Amino acid sequence: MGLGFDLLHKLERKAKAKQNGSDNQSDNESLLREFECLVIEFPEDVIKVMKAEAGVPDKIEEWIDQKRLNEQKEEGEQMSVLRELYDNRDRKLEDYDRMVKKISKAEQRANQIQEEKDRQIEKLLEHIRKSEPDFRLE
């Protein structure tokens, strides 16, 4: 804010020089552009104070509008980044859910295969038990 008031005082000195006829118009315009670029970064009430100090009432609404546009643009960019992050998160969650389903199906299939193997082994063992002679040692 101190820099803003410094530029403001330079503008005032340039305005006095203009009244005296020793003014360079391009210097005034560059100072005003620099001041405007700086001012639109300030809160609105500070802009109003600067306006009162600068004596440029026609510029206040322009400065405030520019500030609001800059804030909306920044907010839009932040929302865009957040939206992208949430979309990426949602995609990752969907991919995770798909992988969990695939793993679950694979586990079910593996369990079915193991159960079938166990049944076949049990059949073979049953057949072996039936065909095995009964030996008794006395």
GIBELMO-V354685 format. One record per backbone hydrogen bond with DSSP energy under -1.0 kcal/mol. NH is the residue of the N-H (numbers start at 1). CO is the residue of the C=O. E is the energy in kcal/mol with one decimal. If there is no record, write none. Layout:
nh=NH co=CO e=E
nh=NH co=CO e=E
//
This chain:
nh=5 co=1 e=-2.2
nh=6 co=2 e=-2.1
nh=7 co=3 e=-2.5
nh=8 co=4 e=-2.4
nh=9 co=5 e=-2.5
nh=10 co=6 e=-1.9
nh=11 co=7 e=-2.5
nh=12 co=8 e=-2.2
nh=13 co=9 e=-2.4
nh=14 co=10 e=-2.4
nh=15 co=11 e=-2.6
nh=16 co=12 e=-2.3
nh=17 co=13 e=-2.4
nh=18 co=14 e=-2.4
nh=19 co=15 e=-1.8
nh=20 co=16 e=-1.6
nh=22 co=17 e=-2.0
nh=28 co=24 e=-1.6
nh=29 co=25 e=-2.3
nh=30 co=26 e=-2.3
nh=31 co=27 e=-2.5
nh=32 co=28 e=-2.7
nh=33 co=29 e=-2.6
nh=34 co=30 e=-2.4
nh=35 co=31 e=-2.7
nh=36 co=32 e=-2.8
nh=37 co=33 e=-2.6
nh=38 co=34 e=-1.8
nh=39 co=35 e=-3.0
nh=40 co=36 e=-2.1
nh=41 co=38 e=-1.3
nh=42 co=39 e=-2.1
nh=47 co=43 e=-2.1
nh=48 co=44 e=-2.2
nh=49 co=45 e=-1.7
nh=50 co=46 e=-2.7
nh=51 co=47 e=-2.7
nh=52 co=48 e=-2.1
nh=53 co=49 e=-2.3
nh=54 co=50 e=-3.3
nh=55 co=51 e=-2.2
nh=56 co=51 e=-1.0
nh=59 co=56 e=-1.6
nh=63 co=59 e=-2.7
nh=64 co=60 e=-2.7
nh=65 co=61 e=-2.9
nh=66 co=62 e=-2.4
nh=67 co=63 e=-2.5
nh=68 co=64 e=-2.6
nh=69 co=65 e=-2.6
nh=70 co=66 e=-2.5
nh=71 co=67 e=-2.5
nh=72 co=68 e=-2.6
nh=73 co=69 e=-2.5
nh=74 co=70 e=-2.5
nh=75 co=71 e=-2.7
nh=76 co=72 e=-2.7
nh=77 co=73 e=-2.3
nh=78 co=74 e=-2.3
nh=79 co=75 e=-2.6
nh=80 co=76 e=-2.2
nh=81 co=77 e=-2.2
nh=82 co=78 e=-2.5
nh=83 co=79 e=-3.0
nh=84 co=80 e=-2.3
nh=85 co=81 e=-2.4
nh=86 co=82 e=-2.8
nh=87 co=83 e=-2.6
nh=88 co=84 e=-2.5
nh=89 co=85 e=-2.5
nh=90 co=86 e=-2.8
nh=91 co=87 e=-2.5
nh=92 co=88 e=-2.5
nh=93 co=89 e=-2.5
nh=94 co=90 e=-2.5
nh=95 co=91 e=-2.7
nh=96 co=92 e=-2.7
nh=97 co=93 e=-2.8
nh=98 co=94 e=-2.4
nh=99 co=95 e=-2.5
nh=100 co=96 e=-2.6
nh=101 co=97 e=-2.2
nh=102 co=98 e=-2.4
nh=103 co=99 e=-2.8
nh=104 co=100 e=-2.5
nh=105 co=101 e=-2.6
nh=106 co=102 e=-2.6
nh=107 co=103 e=-2.7
nh=108 co=104 e=-2.4
nh=109 co=105 e=-2.7
nh=110 co=106 e=-2.6
nh=111 co=107 e=-2.5
nh=112 co=108 e=-2.5
nh=113 co=109 e=-2.5
nh=114 co=110 e=-2.5
nh=115 co=111 e=-2.7
nh=116 co=112 e=-2.4
nh=117 co=113 e=-2.6
nh=118 co=114 e=-2.8
nh=119 co=115 e=-2.3
nh=120 co=116 e=-2.4
nh=121 co=117 e=-2.8
nh=122 co=118 e=-2.4
nh=123 co=119 e=-2.3
nh=124 co=120 e=-2.4
nh=125 co=121 e=-2.9
nh=126 co=122 e=-2.4
nh=127 co=123 e=-2.6
nh=128 co=124 e=-2.6
nh=129 co=125 e=-2.6
nh=130 co=126 e=-2.1
nh=131 co=127 e=-2.1
nh=135 co=133 e=-1.0
//
